[in-house]
């Protein structure tokens, strides 16, 4: 599935359906990327994405091929609810760094979809196979050839 991301604004979330699942594409702003750089990774359950929830090319701090774009399956790894995109600092309290919040049972994930410690979700959000066809087109569902 090809997705044109040329009109996305920094901080914007696009939601598409792939194989019956919601796929989120987030165009991260410079502030979001800076926040990830200074994040306290000791608060994350799997900061290095060691649990196999992403293709090898997304096993990095940004969990993406291109740090500006994050591609995730929008299903909580606890019981399958759909987390909400809460990108703003402090949006869920003074210590909130921005990310995703699952209202069903309170799981929280950072702006790379990495799960915080002390919440019900056991692992990071899943990154589906994808690649960039060109600078404005992401192909969801297949790795680059």
C-alpha positions in Angstrom: 0.0 0.0 0.0 1.5 3.3 -1.1 1.0 6.4 1.1 1.8 10.0 -0.1 3.2 11.9 2.9 4.2 15.0 0.9 1.4 17.1 2.5 1.9 16.0 6.1 2.8 18.8 8.6 5.3 18.3 11.4 3.5 16.6 14.3 0.7 15.3 12.1 -0.6 11.8 12.4 -2.1 10.0 9.4 -4.1 6.8 9.9 -4.5 4.2 7.2 -5.8 0.6 7.3 -3.5 -2.3 6.3 -4.6 -5.9 6.7 -7.5 -4.8 8.8 -5.2 -3.0 11.3 -4.8 0.7 11.9 -1.3 1.9 10.8 -0.1 5.3 12.1 2.3 7.5 10.2 3.6 10.3 12.3 5.7 13.1 10.8 7.8 14.0 13.8 8.8 17.7 14.3 12.3 18.8 15.2 11.1 19.4 18.7 9.8 15.8 18.9 13.1 14.4 17.6 15.0 16.6 20.2 12.7 15.2 22.9 13.7 11.7 21.9 17.3 12.6 22.1 17.1 13.8 25.7 14.6 11.2 26.9 15.5 9.3 30.0 15.7 5.8 28.5 15.9 4.2 32.0 12.1 4.8 32.2 11.5 2.5 29.1 11.0 -1.2 29.3 12.8 -2.0 26.1 14.7 1.2 25.0 16.9 -0.7 22.4 13.9 -2.6 20.9 15.5 -5.9 21.6 12.1 -7.7 21.6 11.3 -8.5 17.9 8.5 -6.0 17.2 10.1 -4.2 14.3 12.1 -5.0 11.2 15.9 -4.8 11.7 16.1 -1.4 9.9 13.8 0.0 12.6 15.8 -1.3 15.6 17.1 2.1 16.6 16.2 5.0 18.9 13.7 6.4 16.4 12.4 2.9 15.4 12.3 4.1 11.8 14.2 4.3 8.5 13.9 8.0 8.4 13.8 9.7 11.9 11.3 12.2 10.6 8.6 9.5 9.9 7.4 6.9 12.4 5.3 4.0 11.1 3.5 1.9 13.7 0.6 -0.5 14.0 -1.9 1.4 16.2 -2.8 -1.5 18.5 -1.7 -1.7 22.2 0.5 -4.7 22.9 -1.4 -5.3 26.2 -5.0 -6.3 25.1 -5.4 -4.8 21.7 -7.0 -1.5 22.3 -6.1 1.5 20.2 -3.8 4.1 22.0 -4.3 7.8 21.5 -1.7 10.1 20.0 -0.7 12.6 22.7 2.4 14.3 21.3 2.5 17.4 23.5 4.9 17.8 26.5 2.9 17.8 29.7 -0.3 16.7 28.0 -0.8 13.8 30.5 0.9 15.4 33.4 4.0 17.4 34.1 6.4 14.5 33.4 4.8 13.5 30.1 7.4 13.6 27.3 4.8 13.1 24.5 3.8 9.9 22.8 0.9 7.5 22.9 -1.6 6.7 25.7 -3.9 3.7 25.9 -7.0 4.7 27.7 -8.2 1.1 28.2 -5.6 0.2 30.9 -3.2 3.1 31.0 -0.2 1.9 29.0 2.1 4.7 27.7 4.6 4.7 24.9 7.1 7.4 23.8 7.3 9.2 20.5 9.0 6.1 19.0 6.3 3.7 20.3 8.6 2.3 23.0 6.7 1.2 26.1 7.3 2.8 29.5 8.0 0.7 32.6 5.3 0.2 35.1 2.4 -0.1 32.7 0.4 -3.2 31.6 1.7 -3.3 28.0 4.6 -5.8 27.9 6.4 -4.7 24.7 6.8 -1.8 22.3 4.3 -1.0 19.6 4.8 -3.0 16.4 6.5 -1.4 13.4 5.2 -3.0 10.2 7.4 -3.7 7.2 7.7 -0.6 5.1 10.1 1.4 2.9 10.3 4.7 1.1 9.6 4.5 -2.6 10.8 8.1 -2.9 11.0 11.0 -0.5 7.2 11.5 -0.5 5.9 7.9 -0.7 6.0 5.2 2.0 5.1 1.7 1.0 3.4 -0.2 3.8 3.5 -4.0 4.0 6.8 -4.8 2.3 10.5 -4.2 2.9 12.7 -2.6 0.3 14.0 -4.9 -2.4 
